[in-house]
Amino acid sequence: MYRITRISLLLAVPLVLSSCFISHSIPIEIVRPGEIEIPGNINNIVILNRSLITVSDSILADTVIEMETIPEYMYNVASTSTVRNLAETITKIPSRISAYPENVLETLPEDSIYVKPVFSVNDLLEINLEPDVNGLISLDYLSITDSLVLDVNYHFSSGVFIPSFVAGIHRRITAIWRFYDLNESELIDEYVSRKLLLFFSPNSEWDVFSATNFLLTDVNFIKEIYEETGWNTGYGYARRIIPVFTPEERTIYSGKYIWLRRSFKYMVNNKWKEAEDLLLTYCRHENPMKAAAAFFNLGFISEMESDLQLARFYVEMSLKKHPTAKARAYHQILEKRIEEKPRIDELLVF
């Protein structure tokens, strides 16, 4: 079975609630469905990059990139990274839809950045694709706009405050995606994605010029953030069309009583059965608050084991024993996940 919930980090942030129960916030990852429904007859996708721009031959021939040519060259780095990361993200998820890296195609570079027109039926018929390909995703526009930002820190030395500067890039990314059903030769999704990213230099400098100069001249750093730009943009569209792991947090009871601390330790060490057996012994406790805490944590264990129906039952029992805002909020989360599960199951391949 493909687990649709997992602990992303064994790092918990302690919280103290008004009831004196100690709680910890645990980062987890859950599978969320895509934003749109993909027709059931689409399972093999080609990704077409139509956003490349022309780069001079001298840049392509040189091993050292001249600074004045970086914007053009790096734009194509981001563009290529975008479509390849979309393909890789789709491939990593065991869904009925595949988009292998070899299914990434590119059109000839253009002299300028502009929104490409929608493919007509004849255009789609003329694209030379393998017979089993029945979906086409096209990146038709990519815009990257940067502005410099400065973070100033002050250090007290010899009786005075001395400033130091860390420079960063505030990046605005706009991408236009189109998804075609090749079985019906029709457009099924047209989406404009907008994203803001912030990149900071790893170095702190004592003057503004030195701080900004690194961002503008270090080719390795510049290439790295353009590749990161592509990863974020490609992953963003993958989240729209297929189920992907999404980071969330769950706050569970972890202390005040020895049995709670022990069950929490079991959970963060992935000893779910031991934690479950211990908590079940306290579900019948005469103190309703203790019983409610045990039921609540059993709900979390069931969610981590992908049994959402049982998780909801345990949280409902927690609410009956001792209703809290925390349990009501968790119940709503589980209701939403149960509602989403059929859409996830329709795409995932176990």
PEBELJO-V90201 format. One line per field, one symbol per residue. burial: I if it has 9 or more other ideal C-beta (glycine too) atoms within 8 Angstrom, else O. A space follows every 50 residues. Layout:
burial=???
This chain:
burial=OOOIIIIOOOOIOIIOIOOOIIIIIIIIIIIIIIOOOIIOOIOIIIIIII IIIOIOOOIOOOOOIIOOIIOIIIIIIIIIIIIIIIIIIIIOIOIOIIIO OOIIOOOOIIOOIOOOOOIOOOOIOOIOOOOOIIIIIIIIIIIIOOOIII IOIOOOOOOOOIIIIIIIIIIIIIIIIIIIIIOOIOIIIIIOIOIOIIOO IOOOIOOIOIIIOIIOOOOOIIIOIIIIIIIIIIIIIIIIIIIIOIOOOI IIIIIOOOIIIIIIOIIIOOOIOOIIOIIIOIIOOOOOIIIIIIIIIIII IIIIIIOIOOIIIIIIIIIOIIOIOIIIOIIOOIIOIIOIIOIIOOIIOO
